[in-house]
Amino acid sequence: MGFRITLGTAIALATLVAMMKGLTGRGPYVPPLLCGSFAGAVVMLGLMAVTVPARAALRRETLEG
């Protein structure tokens, strides 16, 4: 999962840096806490997307009984 976060961040930064350099002549400032909170939210959403359906599937009764 860390690779996907890194890849997504790199793609977003590539477009954001180019746009900001063209508009203002300076690079963008992204606060580290904001970046970390986005990464944490992505990890939590990924874990929830796996955990919730798995728990629901394990809670059901099987066909055998």
Distance bins in CASP14 RR format, pairs under 12 A and 6 or more apart:
PFRMAT RR
TARGET T0000
AUTHOR 0000-0000-0000
RMODE 2
METHOD distances of the structure
MODEL  1
1 7 0 0 0 0 0 1 0 0 0 0 0
1 8 0 0 0 0 0 1 0 0 0 0 0
1 39 0 0 0 0 1 0 0 0 0 0 0
1 40 0 0 0 0 0 1 0 0 0 0 0
1 42 1 0 0 1 0 0 0 0 0 0 0
1 43 1 0 0 1 0 0 0 0 0 0 0
1 44 0 0 0 0 0 1 0 0 0 0 0
1 45 0 0 0 0 0 1 0 0 0 0 0
1 46 1 0 0 1 0 0 0 0 0 0 0
1 47 0 0 0 0 1 0 0 0 0 0 0
1 49 0 0 0 0 0 1 0 0 0 0 0
1 50 0 0 0 0 0 1 0 0 0 0 0
2 8 0 0 0 0 1 0 0 0 0 0 0
2 9 0 0 0 0 1 0 0 0 0 0 0
2 10 0 0 0 0 0 1 0 0 0 0 0
2 39 0 0 0 0 1 0 0 0 0 0 0
2 40 0 0 0 0 0 1 0 0 0 0 0
2 42 0 0 0 0 1 0 0 0 0 0 0
2 43 0 0 0 0 1 0 0 0 0 0 0
2 46 0 0 0 0 0 1 0 0 0 0 0
3 9 0 0 0 0 0 1 0 0 0 0 0
3 10 0 0 0 0 0 1 0 0 0 0 0
4 10 0 0 0 0 0 1 0 0 0 0 0
4 11 0 0 0 0 0 1 0 0 0 0 0
4 39 0 0 0 0 0 1 0 0 0 0 0
4 42 0 0 0 0 1 0 0 0 0 0 0
4 43 0 0 0 0 0 1 0 0 0 0 0
4 45 0 0 0 0 0 1 0 0 0 0 0
4 46 0 0 0 0 1 0 0 0 0 0 0
5 11 0 0 0 0 0 1 0 0 0 0 0
5 12 0 0 0 0 0 1 0 0 0 0 0
5 35 0 0 0 0 0 1 0 0 0 0 0
5 36 0 0 0 0 1 0 0 0 0 0 0
5 38 0 0 0 0 1 0 0 0 0 0 0
5 39 1 0 1 0 0 0 0 0 0 0 0
5 40 0 0 0 0 1 0 0 0 0 0 0
5 41 0 0 0 0 0 1 0 0 0 0 0
5 42 1 0 1 0 0 0 0 0 0 0 0
5 43 1 0 0 1 0 0 0 0 0 0 0
5 44 0 0 0 0 0 1 0 0 0 0 0
5 45 0 0 0 0 0 1 0 0 0 0 0
5 46 0 0 0 0 0 1 0 0 0 0 0
6 12 0 0 0 0 0 1 0 0 0 0 0
6 13 0 0 0 0 0 1 0 0 0 0 0
6 35 0 0 0 0 0 1 0 0 0 0 0
6 39 0 0 0 0 1 0 0 0 0 0 0
6 42 0 0 0 0 0 1 0 0 0 0 0
7 13 0 0 0 0 0 1 0 0 0 0 0
7 14 0 0 0 0 0 1 0 0 0 0 0
7 42 0 0 0 0 0 1 0 0 0 0 0
8 14 0 0 0 0 1 0 0 0 0 0 0
8 15 0 0 0 0 0 1 0 0 0 0 0
8 16 0 0 0 0 0 1 0 0 0 0 0
8 35 0 0 0 0 0 1 0 0 0 0 0
8 38 0 0 0 0 0 1 0 0 0 0 0
8 39 0 0 0 0 0 1 0 0 0 0 0
8 42 0 0 0 0 1 0 0 0 0 0 0
9 15 0 0 0 0 0 1 0 0 0 0 0
9 16 0 0 0 0 0 1 0 0 0 0 0
9 17 0 0 0 0 0 1 0 0 0 0 0
9 30 0 0 0 0 1 0 0 0 0 0 0
9 35 1 0 0 1 0 0 0 0 0 0 0
9 36 0 0 0 0 1 0 0 0 0 0 0
9 38 0 0 0 0 1 0 0 0 0 0 0
9 39 1 0 0 1 0 0 0 0 0 0 0
9 40 0 0 0 0 0 1 0 0 0 0 0
9 42 0 0 0 0 1 0 0 0 0 0 0
10 16 0 0 0 0 0 1 0 0 0 0 0
10 17 0 0 0 0 0 1 0 0 0 0 0
11 17 0 0 0 0 0 1 0 0 0 0 0
11 18 0 0 0 0 0 1 0 0 0 0 0
12 18 0 0 0 0 0 1 0 0 0 0 0
12 19 0 0 0 0 0 1 0 0 0 0 0
12 20 0 0 0 0 0 1 0 0 0 0 0
12 28 0 0 0 0 0 1 0 0 0 0 0
12 30 0 0 0 0 1 0 0 0 0 0 0
12 35 0 0 0 0 0 1 0 0 0 0 0
12 38 0 0 0 0 1 0 0 0 0 0 0
12 39 0 0 0 0 0 1 0 0 0 0 0
12 42 0 0 0 0 0 1 0 0 0 0 0
13 19 0 0 0 0 0 1 0 0 0 0 0
13 20 0 0 0 0 0 1 0 0 0 0 0
13 21 0 0 0 0 0 1 0 0 0 0 0
13 27 0 0 0 0 1 0 0 0 0 0 0
13 28 1 0 0 1 0 0 0 0 0 0 0
13 29 0 0 0 0 0 1 0 0 0 0 0
13 30 0 0 0 0 1 0 0 0 0 0 0
13 35 0 0 0 0 1 0 0 0 0 0 0
14 20 0 0 0 0 0 1 0 0 0 0 0
14 21 0 0 0 0 0 1 0 0 0 0 0
14 28 0 0 0 0 0 1 0 0 0 0 0
15 21 0 0 0 0 0 1 0 0 0 0 0
15 22 0 0 0 0 0 1 0 0 0 0 0
15 28 0 0 0 0 0 1 0 0 0 0 0
16 22 0 0 0 0 0 1 0 0 0 0 0
16 23 0 0 0 0 0 1 0 0 0 0 0
16 24 0 0 0 0 0 1 0 0 0 0 0
16 26 0 0 0 0 0 1 0 0 0 0 0
16 27 0 0 0 0 1 0 0 0 0 0 0
16 28 1 0 1 0 0 0 0 0 0 0 0
16 29 0 0 0 0 0 1 0 0 0 0 0
16 30 0 0 0 0 1 0 0 0 0 0 0
16 35 0 0 0 0 0 1 0 0 0 0 0
17 23 0 0 0 0 0 1 0 0 0 0 0
17 24 0 0 0 0 0 1 0 0 0 0 0
17 25 0 0 0 0 0 1 0 0 0 0 0
17 26 0 0 0 0 1 0 0 0 0 0 0
17 27 1 0 1 0 0 0 0 0 0 0 0
17 28 1 0 0 1 0 0 0 0 0 0 0
17 29 0 0 0 0 0 1 0 0 0 0 0
17 30 0 0 0 0 0 1 0 0 0 0 0
18 24 0 0 0 0 0 1 0 0 0 0 0
18 25 0 0 0 0 0 1 0 0 0 0 0
18 27 0 0 0 0 1 0 0 0 0 0 0
18 28 0 0 0 0 0 1 0 0 0 0 0
19 25 0 0 0 0 0 1 0 0 0 0 0
19 26 0 0 0 0 0 1 0 0 0 0 0
19 27 0 0 0 0 1 0 0 0 0 0 0
19 28 0 0 0 0 1 0 0 0 0 0 0
20 26 1 0 0 1 0 0 0 0 0 0 0
20 27 1 0 1 0 0 0 0 0 0 0 0
20 28 1 0 1 0 0 0 0 0 0 0 0
20 29 0 0 0 0 1 0 0 0 0 0 0
20 30 0 0 0 0 0 1 0 0 0 0 0
21 27 1 0 1 0 0 0 0 0 0 0 0
21 28 0 0 0 0 1 0 0 0 0 0 0
22 28 0 0 0 0 0 1 0 0 0 0 0
28 34 0 0 0 0 0 1 0 0 0 0 0
28 35 0 0 0 0 0 1 0 0 0 0 0
29 35 0 0 0 0 0 1 0 0 0 0 0
30 36 0 0 0 0 1 0 0 0 0 0 0
30 37 0 0 0 0 0 1 0 0 0 0 0
30 38 0 0 0 0 1 0 0 0 0 0 0
30 39 0 0 0 0 0 1 0 0 0 0 0
31 37 0 0 0 0 1 0 0 0 0 0 0
31 38 0 0 0 0 0 1 0 0 0 0 0
32 38 0 0 0 0 0 1 0 0 0 0 0
32 39 0 0 0 0 0 1 0 0 0 0 0
33 39 0 0 0 0 0 1 0 0 0 0 0
33 40 0 0 0 0 0 1 0 0 0 0 0
34 40 0 0 0 0 0 1 0 0 0 0 0
34 41 0 0 0 0 0 1 0 0 0 0 0
35 41 0 0 0 0 0 1 0 0 0 0 0
35 42 0 0 0 0 0 1 0 0 0 0 0
36 42 0 0 0 0 1 0 0 0 0 0 0
36 43 0 0 0 0 1 0 0 0 0 0 0
36 44 0 0 0 0 0 1 0 0 0 0 0
37 43 0 0 0 0 0 1 0 0 0 0 0
37 44 0 0 0 0 0 1 0 0 0 0 0
38 44 0 0 0 0 0 1 0 0 0 0 0
38 45 0 0 0 0 0 1 0 0 0 0 0
39 45 0 0 0 0 0 1 0 0 0 0 0
39 46 0 0 0 0 0 1 0 0 0 0 0
40 46 0 0 0 0 1 0 0 0 0 0 0
40 47 0 0 0 0 1 0 0 0 0 0 0
40 48 0 0 0 0 0 1 0 0 0 0 0
41 47 0 0 0 0 0 1 0 0 0 0 0
41 48 0 0 0 0 0 1 0 0 0 0 0
42 48 0 0 0 0 0 1 0 0 0 0 0
42 49 0 0 0 0 0 1 0 0 0 0 0
43 49 0 0 0 0 0 1 0 0 0 0 0
43 50 0 0 0 0 0 1 0 0 0 0 0
44 50 0 0 0 0 0 1 0 0 0 0 0
44 51 0 0 0 0 0 1 0 0 0 0 0
44 52 0 0 0 0 0 1 0 0 0 0 0
45 51 0 0 0 0 0 1 0 0 0 0 0
45 52 0 0 0 0 0 1 0 0 0 0 0
46 52 0 0 0 0 0 1 0 0 0 0 0
46 53 0 0 0 0 0 1 0 0 0 0 0
47 53 0 0 0 0 0 1 0 0 0 0 0
47 54 0 0 0 0 0 1 0 0 0 0 0
47 55 0 0 0 0 0 1 0 0 0 0 0
48 54 0 0 0 0 0 1 0 0 0 0 0
48 55 0 0 0 0 0 1 0 0 0 0 0
49 55 0 0 0 0 0 1 0 0 0 0 0
50 56 0 0 0 0 0 1 0 0 0 0 0
50 57 0 0 0 0 0 1 0 0 0 0 0
51 57 0 0 0 0 0 1 0 0 0 0 0
51 58 0 0 0 0 0 1 0 0 0 0 0
52 58 0 0 0 0 0 1 0 0 0 0 0
52 59 0 0 0 0 0 1 0 0 0 0 0
53 59 0 0 0 0 0 1 0 0 0 0 0
53 60 0 0 0 0 0 1 0 0 0 0 0
54 60 0 0 0 0 0 1 0 0 0 0 0
END
